[in-house]
Amino acid sequence: MKMWTGVFSLAELGACLRSDAPQPVGPWAAHIGRPYYWQEWSHLLYSVRTGECAYPYVQADKLLQGMGVRERCEICEGDFFISVPSGDLHMLKSVLHDWNDEQALAILRSCRAAVTPNGRILVLERIIGAPNVAPAEKFGDLNMMVAAGGRERSHEEFVDLFAAAGYALKRVLPTGTQLHLIEGACV
């Protein structure tokens, strides 16, 4: 029987977590250990029963519960290029950056067609800063271009995109993360 020496060491099984391992899996392990990843697995039964992805449901439900407005909201799936449910507010988080300008405009126009006359839109996205400022957003822009065919946008680009869809961009608020809250009102 080994005695506790007060020192931790990495067992052979954990060697793959080292960055200098022949096939390191540390970044992957860190990724799947994040709450937003493993929380979906608590809804495995939902996915198995419905055949649907648990991620949007889990994230939206958690956010709305935390805001105390879950009972006033409907979480639904569909094709936002065709239509979205009517309401006084539409919220899109990390959606527009997946799409080029034409497709993003189609999404915003679907929202505009379904929102009440005094309605609003809230968009949570990265905002590209001036040259040589905020390089993470610029790398995110490259990633979206390569991985999804979309793009990150500047403040001015959001103003133009909102205007083309029938919204006036009212304000942009930092969130303490890389995302900004972009609010638009019907015009």
Backbone hydrogen bonds in HBPLUS format (Angstrom, degrees):
<---DONOR---> <-ACCEPTOR-->    atom                        ^
c    i                          cat <-CA-CA->   ^        H-A-AA   ^      H-
h    n   atom  resd res      DA  || num        DHA   H-A  angle D-A-AA Bond
n    s   type  num  typ     dist DA aas  dist angle  dist       angle   num
A0014-GLY N   A0011-ALA O   2.98 MM   3  5.40 135.2  2.19 109.5 121.3     1
A0015-ALA N   A0012-GLU O   3.14 MM   3  5.34 165.4  2.17 110.6 115.0     2
A0017-LEU N   A0014-GLY O   2.91 MM   3  5.59 165.1  1.93 123.7 128.7     3
A0018-ARG N   A0015-ALA O   3.13 MM   3  5.68 164.1  2.16 115.9 120.7     4
A0025-VAL N   A0016-CYS O   2.87 MM   9  5.85 159.7  1.91 151.0 155.0     5
A0021-ALA N   A0018-ARG O   3.19 MM   3  5.35 162.5  2.22 111.5 112.8     6
A0029-ALA N   A0025-VAL O   2.87 MM   4  6.13 161.7  1.90 159.2 165.1     7
A0030-ALA N   A0026-GLY O   2.88 MM   4  6.15 155.3  1.95 154.2 161.3     8
A0031-HIS N   A0027-PRO O   2.93 MM   4  6.14 150.7  2.02 142.2 150.4     9
A0032-ILE N   A0028-TRP O   2.97 MM   4  6.31 168.5  1.98 162.5 162.1    10
A0033-GLY N   A0029-ALA O   3.08 MM   4  6.06 125.2  2.40 135.2 148.5    11
A0034-ARG N   A0031-HIS O   3.16 MM   3  5.60 166.8  2.17 113.7 117.7    12
A0037-TYR N   A0034-ARG O   2.96 MM   3  5.51 145.5  2.08 116.2 126.3    13
A0038-TRP N   A0034-ARG O   3.19 MM   4  6.55 163.1  2.22 161.3 164.1    14
A0039-GLN N   A0035-PRO O   2.94 MM   4  5.69 152.4  2.02 154.1 158.8    15
A0041-TRP N   A0038-TRP O   3.09 MM   3  5.30 127.2  2.38 100.0 112.9    16
A0042-SER N   A0039-GLN O   3.10 MM   3  5.38 146.4  2.21 103.1 112.8    17
A0043-HIS N   A0040-GLU O   2.79 MM   3  5.38 158.8  1.84 117.4 124.7    18
A0044-LEU N   A0041-TRP O   3.28 MM   3  5.02 148.3  2.38 109.6 105.1    19
A0046-TYR N   A0043-HIS O   3.09 MM   3  5.26 118.8  2.48 100.8 115.1    20
A0047-SER N   A0043-HIS O   3.23 MM   4  6.67 158.7  2.28 153.1 157.9    21
A0048-VAL N   A0044-LEU O   2.89 MM   4  6.17 160.7  1.92 157.9 163.9    22
A0049-ARG N   A0045-LEU O   2.85 MM   4  5.96 163.7  1.88 153.8 158.0    23
A0050-THR N   A0046-TYR O   2.94 MM   4  5.99 160.2  1.98 150.5 156.1    24
A0051-GLY N   A0047-SER O   2.66 MM   4  5.04 141.1  1.81 134.9 145.1    25
A0058-VAL N   A0054-ALA O   2.87 MM   4  5.96 171.5  1.87 170.2 172.9    26
A0059-GLN N   A0055-TYR O   3.00 MM   4  6.10 177.5  2.00 163.9 164.6    27
A0060-ALA N   A0056-PRO O   2.98 MM   4  5.93 166.9  2.00 148.8 153.1    28
A0061-ASP N   A0057-TYR O   2.91 MM   4  5.84 163.9  1.94 148.8 154.2    29
A0062-LYS N   A0058-VAL O   3.00 MM   4  6.02 163.1  2.03 147.2 152.2    30
A0063-LEU N   A0059-GLN O   3.03 MM   4  6.16 164.1  2.06 148.8 153.3    31
A0064-LEU N   A0060-ALA O   2.95 MM   4  6.10 171.4  1.95 157.8 160.0    32
A0065-GLN N   A0061-ASP O   2.89 MM   4  5.98 157.8  1.94 148.9 155.5    33
A0066-GLY N   A0062-LYS O   2.98 MM   4  6.10 162.8  2.01 147.2 152.0    34
A0067-MET N   A0063-LEU O   3.07 MM   4  6.33 137.8  2.26 141.5 152.8    35
A0069-VAL N   A0064-LEU O   3.09 MM   5  5.47 155.5  2.16 158.1 156.7    36
A0068-GLY N   A0065-GLN O   2.96 MM   3  5.05 149.7  2.06 102.2 112.0    37
A0072-ARG N   A0069-VAL O   2.94 MM   3  5.44 153.2  2.01 116.7 125.3    38
A0073-CYS N   A0070-ARG O   3.16 MM   3  5.35 167.7  2.18 112.6 115.9    39
A0082-ILE N   A0079-ASP O   2.95 MM   3  5.65 154.7  2.01 119.9 126.8    40
A0083-SER N   A0079-ASP O   3.18 MM   4  6.46 162.8  2.21 159.9 160.6    41
A0087-GLY N   A0114-ALA O   3.31 MM  27  6.70 142.7  2.46 140.2 142.6    42
A0116-THR N   A0087-GLY O   2.93 MM  29  5.97 144.8  2.06 143.0 149.0    43
A0120-ARG N   A0088-ASP O   3.06 MM  32  6.36 151.9  2.14 137.1 143.0    44
A0090-HIS N   A0120-ARG O   3.20 MM  30  6.67 148.8  2.31 140.9 149.4    45
A0122-LEU N   A0090-HIS O   2.84 MM  32  6.24 163.1  1.87 161.3 167.1    46
A0092-LEU N   A0122-LEU O   2.87 MM  30  6.36 156.4  1.92 159.3 167.2    47
A0124-LEU N   A0092-LEU O   2.81 MM  32  6.24 162.6  1.84 158.1 162.9    48
A0094-SER N   A0124-LEU O   2.86 MM  30  5.99 176.4  1.86 168.8 168.7    49
A0098-ASP N   A0095-VAL O   3.00 MM   3  5.68 162.8  2.03 121.3 126.9    50
A0099-TRP N   A0096-LEU O   3.08 MM   3  5.60 166.9  2.10 118.2 122.4    51
A0151-ARG N   A0097-HIS O   2.95 MM  54  4.92 121.3  2.30 115.9 132.7    52
A0104-ALA N   A0100-ASN O   2.87 MM   4  6.02 164.1  1.90 159.7 165.1    53
A0105-LEU N   A0101-ASP O   2.87 MM   4  5.94 153.9  1.94 145.9 152.9    54
A0106-ALA N   A0102-GLU O   3.11 MM   4  6.37 147.6  2.22 138.0 146.3    55
A0107-ILE N   A0103-GLN O   3.07 MM   4  6.42 152.7  2.15 148.9 155.5    56
A0108-LEU N   A0104-ALA O   3.02 MM   4  6.32 165.6  2.04 151.7 155.1    57
A0109-ARG N   A0105-LEU O   2.85 MM   4  6.03 152.2  1.92 147.9 156.1    58
A0110-SER N   A0106-ALA O   3.01 MM   4  6.24 148.2  2.12 142.2 150.1    59
A0111-CYS N   A0107-ILE O   3.08 MM   4  6.44 156.0  2.14 149.2 155.6    60
A0112-ARG N   A0108-LEU O   2.84 MM   4  6.10 157.2  1.90 147.2 154.1    61
A0113-ALA N   A0109-ARG O   2.91 MM   4  6.06 154.0  1.98 146.2 152.2    62
A0114-ALA N   A0110-SER O   3.28 MM   4  6.43 134.9  2.50 136.9 147.5    63
A0114-ALA N   A0111-CYS O   3.12 MM   3  5.25 134.2  2.34  98.9 111.3    64
A0115-VAL N   A0111-CYS O   3.01 MM   4  6.07 124.4  2.34 148.4 162.5    65
A0119-GLY N   A0116-THR O   2.84 MM   3  4.88 158.1  1.89 123.3 122.9    66
A0186-CYS N   A0119-GLY O   3.37 MM  67  6.08 154.5  2.44 162.0 157.3    67
A0121-ILE N   A0184-GLY O   2.88 MM  63  5.07 152.5  1.96 141.4 144.8    68
A0184-GLY N   A0121-ILE O   2.85 MM  63  5.07 161.0  1.89 153.5 157.4    69
A0123-VAL N   A0182-ILE O   2.86 MM  59  4.99 161.1  1.90 144.5 150.9    70
A0182-ILE N   A0123-VAL O   2.75 MM  59  4.99 165.7  1.77 152.2 157.0    71
A0125-GLU N   A0180-HIS O   3.16 MM  55  5.54 147.9  2.27 150.9 154.4    72
A0180-HIS N   A0125-GLU O   2.70 MM  55  5.54 157.9  1.75 143.9 147.5    73
A0128-ILE N   A0153-ARG O   2.86 MM  25  5.56 164.9  1.88 124.3 129.5    74
A0133-VAL N   A0130-ALA O   3.12 MM   3  5.49 139.0  2.29 143.2 138.2    75
A0138-LYS N   A0135-PRO O   3.05 MM   3  5.04 118.4  2.45  95.4 111.0    76
A0139-PHE N   A0135-PRO O   2.92 MM   4  6.25 156.0  1.98 156.9 163.3    77
A0140-GLY N   A0136-ALA O   2.85 MM   4  6.05 149.4  1.95 141.9 151.5    78
A0141-ASP N   A0137-GLU O   2.89 MM   4  6.13 142.0  2.03 137.9 147.9    79
A0142-LEU N   A0138-LYS O   3.06 MM   4  6.41 156.9  2.12 144.4 149.4    80
A0143-ASN N   A0139-PHE O   2.87 MM   4  6.13 157.3  1.92 148.5 155.2    81
A0144-MET N   A0140-GLY O   2.89 MM   4  6.12 158.4  1.93 149.0 154.1    82
A0145-MET N   A0141-ASP O   3.00 MM   4  6.22 154.4  2.07 147.5 154.6    83
A0146-VAL N   A0142-LEU O   2.98 MM   4  6.21 162.2  2.01 152.9 157.0    84
A0147-ALA N   A0143-ASN O   2.76 MM   4  5.74 170.0  1.77 157.2 160.8    85
A0148-ALA N   A0144-MET O   2.98 MM   4  5.22 151.1  2.06 126.5 135.7    86
A0149-GLY N   A0144-MET O   2.84 MM   5  5.99 121.3  2.19 152.2 163.1    87
A0150-GLY N   A0144-MET O   3.05 MM   6  5.03 137.4  2.23 127.8 121.3    88
A0158-PHE N   A0154-SER O   3.04 MM   4  6.39 148.8  2.14 148.8 157.0    89
A0158-PHE N   A0155-HIS O   3.13 MM   3  5.21 121.3  2.50  96.3 110.7    90
A0159-VAL N   A0155-HIS O   3.00 MM   4  6.35 152.6  2.07 149.6 157.7    91
A0160-ASP N   A0156-GLU O   3.06 MM   4  6.38 163.5  2.09 151.4 153.9    92
A0161-LEU N   A0157-GLU O   2.94 MM   4  6.07 160.7  1.98 145.0 150.9    93
A0162-PHE N   A0158-PHE O   2.86 MM   4  5.88 167.7  1.87 151.5 155.0    94
A0163-ALA N   A0159-VAL O   3.00 MM   4  6.15 163.0  2.02 148.3 153.4    95
A0164-ALA N   A0160-ASP O   3.01 MM   4  6.20 158.1  2.06 149.0 154.3    96
A0165-ALA N   A0161-LEU O   3.26 MM   4  6.46 132.5  2.50 137.8 149.5    97
A0165-ALA N   A0162-PHE O   3.03 MM   3  5.18 135.5  2.23 100.7 113.5    98
A0167-TYR N   A0162-PHE O   2.87 MM   5  4.90 164.8  1.89 140.6 137.7    99
A0166-GLY N   A0163-ALA O   3.14 MM   3  5.16 156.4  2.20 102.2 109.5   100
A0187-VAL N   A0166-GLY O   3.06 MM  21  5.72 150.7  2.15 149.6 144.3   101
A0168-ALA N   A0185-ALA O   2.73 MM  17  5.30 156.5  1.78 152.5 160.1   102
A0185-ALA N   A0168-ALA O   2.94 MM  17  5.30 155.7  2.00 142.0 147.3   103
A0170-LYS N   A0183-GLU O   2.76 MM  13  5.57 156.4  1.82 148.0 156.0   104
A0183-GLU N   A0171-ARG O   2.89 MM  12  5.43 172.7  1.90 165.4 167.9   105
A0173-LEU N   A0181-LEU O   2.79 MM   8  5.01 163.8  1.82 145.5 150.5   106
A0181-LEU N   A0173-LEU O   2.78 MM   8  5.01 164.9  1.81 155.6 156.9   107
